[in-house]
Amino acid sequence: MDVSRKLGILVFFAVPAIIGGGIVYAIFDSWTPVFIYETLLLLTAGGFVAK
């Protein structure tokens, strides 16, 4: 996988991280679920980039 494709995957996961983090915070009104959500996204993105 070339560098441009890896960067594209990271950008693809950055949008849900920003928007989804705000939605998760609005629903739970706590930072702990946001950190869990962001960690799961980071692990998923890392798995796709590592392939």
Order of alpha helices (4+ residues) and beta strands (2+ residues): alpha-alpha
